Amino acid sequence: MSDATRPAPVLTPDTAFFWEACARGELVAQRCGDCGDLAHPPRPMCPKCHSVRRETARLSGRGEVHSWIVPRHPAPIGFAEPPVVALIQLDEGVRLVSNLVDVPLTEVRTGLRVEVTFAATAGGRAVPVFRRAT
Amino acid sequence: MFGRTGRPVAIAGIGQTTYSRRDERSELQLAAEASLAALTDAGLDPAEVDGLITYTLDPADEIGMTRSLGVRDLAWTSRVPGGGAGSLATVYQAAAAVASGACETVVVWRAINQGAAYRYGQPQAGGAFQPGGGTQSLLWCMPFGAQAPATWAALAIQRYMHVYGVTNRDFGRIAVLHRKHAATNPAAIFYGKPITLEEHQASRWIVEPVLRLLDCCLENAGAAAAVITTLERARDLRQKPVRIVAGAQSIPPNVEVISNYYHDDLTVMPEAIGTSKRLWAQSGLGPRDMQVALLYDAFTPNVMKQLEAFGFCKHGEARDFVADGRCELSGTIPTNTHGGHSGEGYIHGMNLVTEGVRQVRGTAANQVKRVDNVLVSSGMAGAVFSRV
């Protein structure tokens, strides 16, 4: 049983595949089953070809910091220290909200190259977070 | 004419409750009191109201309002999405409903009472969060500690700061401006309480390095309302009509309400640019024709991004525009003359509407001279109010 306190993601019919992949240690995005367009956050219908066929695309997990902040007050629920919240621009072209881990605040900057790792949440799930790229 | 084919429409009355940090009244009571004040201002019997419009987020309900106000037979109700960003859509949809002939007299309202029951600034996480009103994508924020509005907004704003070299001190000038205007507005929560830029810089970080406490809208209680009817009817009522010459909503692709991270260029507000294009096209007016701008400020940076979106200055130039005093009462486009949401109070956009009407009537606490046209924008929606 994990003692992680990070809030668990809320799974919905359109998003469960993403979080289930995280539990396997994989970063994925939704890919249209007909035209191949990548989408994040996922959506039930492709806005380009209107297909409802969905595939799961494995991503490289590499990208860069598009923007970043530190929520100081009120303290976020489930974190011992305020996390660095970062918007990650992945090399495949999609963006996602995540955390930057193991980077001193003085070294956090827009454009920093990062790679994915995973953090445990309450309830035994996992979410993608990013560290400095090796 | 409103829109391409509709009857001309006007705001005939405005009303509000006291604005304060604590209030014992229910939102329904606040909504009913503000609405009654707006109808009294117009000289209209509440029985004549046949339309009610508010936000998806508003706790007061249409049935409760009809039972409280004594509305005889409601013909139109609708609710607008987008939280505060959508607030001006209430006025726009009321104008469109009246212009089309679907109804004659619409009350728009917003009642808010942040205190014991809920506070928008507090973090929400995990299963306690119920997405609604276009906030589905907040589910992608919660597990990462982005759990409150200031955090959601700041993550996009930091990109603007990075690209244009804007600092929190630059945002502070908006906070100082708001508190200066609020200081001489007796209805404002911060009446008589201006701040300095140094006091802004000494206030604690809410979200580093973007927002300090004094950049944020207030958690407070109060309600505001307005009455929209035909220009023809408004001419026969108690107040000088304030004509709505343009109204618009705009929600471009991949734009979100507050977790607005997925459109191409995070340094701009595509929704405000869309609203801007529609308002200027409908009215035949432009930024130079406005004497006052009332721009929704959940947080001070929103004001800068709207100044740019509506063409008062170029993209990336709002920092200098504000620093040069252009938004002061003596400037080229007096902005948030009531004190904004960080100075007058946070009635979630509806107190932009009441101030816009006062400026056109000539009755504002910080009245600008010779006001013909006022821009009122909440980003995802907006309107132009004009003197008849």
HADDOCK unambig.tbl for C-alpha pairs under 7 A between the chains (distance, minus, plus):
assign (segid A and resid 6 and name CA) (segid B and resid 143 and name CA) 6.26 0.50 0.50
assign (segid A and resid 7 and name CA) (segid B and resid 125 and name CA) 6.38 0.50 0.50
assign (segid A and resid 7 and name CA) (segid B and resid 126 and name CA) 5.40 0.50 0.50
assign (segid A and resid 7 and name CA) (segid B and resid 142 and name CA) 6.98 0.50 0.50
assign (segid A and resid 7 and name CA) (segid B and resid 143 and name CA) 4.86 0.50 0.50
assign (segid A and resid 8 and name CA) (segid B and resid 126 and name CA) 5.86 0.50 0.50
assign (segid A and resid 8 and name CA) (segid B and resid 143 and name CA) 5.87 0.50 0.50
assign (segid A and resid 9 and name CA) (segid B and resid 126 and name CA) 6.37 0.50 0.50
assign (segid A and resid 9 and name CA) (segid B and resid 143 and name CA) 5.74 0.50 0.50
assign (segid A and resid 10 and name CA) (segid B and resid 126 and name CA) 6.35 0.50 0.50
assign (segid A and resid 10 and name CA) (segid B and resid 127 and name CA) 6.45 0.50 0.50
assign (segid A and resid 10 and name CA) (segid B and resid 139 and name CA) 6.57 0.50 0.50
assign (segid A and resid 66 and name CA) (segid B and resid 159 and name CA) 6.98 0.50 0.50
assign (segid A and resid 67 and name CA) (segid B and resid 155 and name CA) 6.28 0.50 0.50
assign (segid A and resid 67 and name CA) (segid B and resid 156 and name CA) 6.92 0.50 0.50
assign (segid A and resid 67 and name CA) (segid B and resid 158 and name CA) 5.84 0.50 0.50
assign (segid A and resid 67 and name CA) (segid B and resid 159 and name CA) 5.26 0.50 0.50
assign (segid A and resid 68 and name CA) (segid B and resid 155 and name CA) 5.94 0.50 0.50
assign (segid A and resid 68 and name CA) (segid B and resid 158 and name CA) 6.61 0.50 0.50
assign (segid A and resid 69 and name CA) (segid B and resid 155 and name CA) 5.96 0.50 0.50
assign (segid A and resid 69 and name CA) (segid B and resid 207 and name CA) 6.50 0.50 0.50
assign (segid A and resid 69 and name CA) (segid B and resid 208 and name CA) 5.78 0.50 0.50
assign (segid A and resid 69 and name CA) (segid B and resid 209 and name CA) 6.46 0.50 0.50
assign (segid A and resid 70 and name CA) (segid B and resid 207 and name CA) 5.54 0.50 0.50
assign (segid A and resid 70 and name CA) (segid B and resid 208 and name CA) 5.10 0.50 0.50
assign (segid A and resid 71 and name CA) (segid B and resid 151 and name CA) 6.01 0.50 0.50
assign (segid A and resid 71 and name CA) (segid B and resid 206 and name CA) 6.27 0.50 0.50
assign (segid A and resid 71 and name CA) (segid B and resid 207 and name CA) 4.38 0.50 0.50
assign (segid A and resid 71 and name CA) (segid B and resid 208 and name CA) 6.40 0.50 0.50
assign (segid A and resid 72 and name CA) (segid B and resid 205 and name CA) 6.21 0.50 0.50
assign (segid A and resid 72 and name CA) (segid B and resid 206 and name CA) 5.19 0.50 0.50
assign (segid A and resid 72 and name CA) (segid B and resid 207 and name CA) 5.41 0.50 0.50
assign (segid A and resid 72 and name CA) (segid B and resid 208 and name CA) 6.77 0.50 0.50
assign (segid A and resid 73 and name CA) (segid B and resid 205 and name CA) 6.96 0.50 0.50
assign (segid A and resid 73 and name CA) (segid B and resid 206 and name CA) 4.71 0.50 0.50
assign (segid A and resid 73 and name CA) (segid B and resid 207 and name CA) 6.94 0.50 0.50
assign (segid A and resid 74 and name CA) (segid B and resid 122 and name CA) 6.52 0.50 0.50
assign (segid A and resid 74 and name CA) (segid B and resid 123 and name CA) 6.97 0.50 0.50
assign (segid A and resid 76 and name CA) (segid B and resid 123 and name CA) 6.02 0.50 0.50
assign (segid A and resid 76 and name CA) (segid B and resid 145 and name CA) 5.17 0.50 0.50
assign (segid A and resid 76 and name CA) (segid B and resid 147 and name CA) 6.45 0.50 0.50
assign (segid A and resid 77 and name CA) (segid B and resid 123 and name CA) 6.69 0.50 0.50
assign (segid A and resid 77 and name CA) (segid B and resid 125 and name CA) 6.71 0.50 0.50
assign (segid A and resid 77 and name CA) (segid B and resid 145 and name CA) 6.83 0.50 0.50
assign (segid A and resid 83 and name CA) (segid B and resid 145 and name CA) 6.68 0.50 0.50
assign (segid A and resid 85 and name CA) (segid B and resid 144 and name CA) 6.51 0.50 0.50
assign (segid A and resid 85 and name CA) (segid B and resid 145 and name CA) 6.99 0.50 0.50
assign (segid A and resid 85 and name CA) (segid B and resid 146 and name CA) 6.88 0.50 0.50
assign (segid A and resid 95 and name CA) (segid B and resid 262 and name CA) 6.62 0.50 0.50
assign (segid A and resid 97 and name CA) (segid B and resid 140 and name CA) 6.64 0.50 0.50
assign (segid A and resid 97 and name CA) (segid B and resid 141 and name CA) 6.10 0.50 0.50
assign (segid A and resid 98 and name CA) (segid B and resid 144 and name CA) 5.68 0.50 0.50
assign (segid A and resid 99 and name CA) (segid B and resid 144 and name CA) 6.00 0.50 0.50
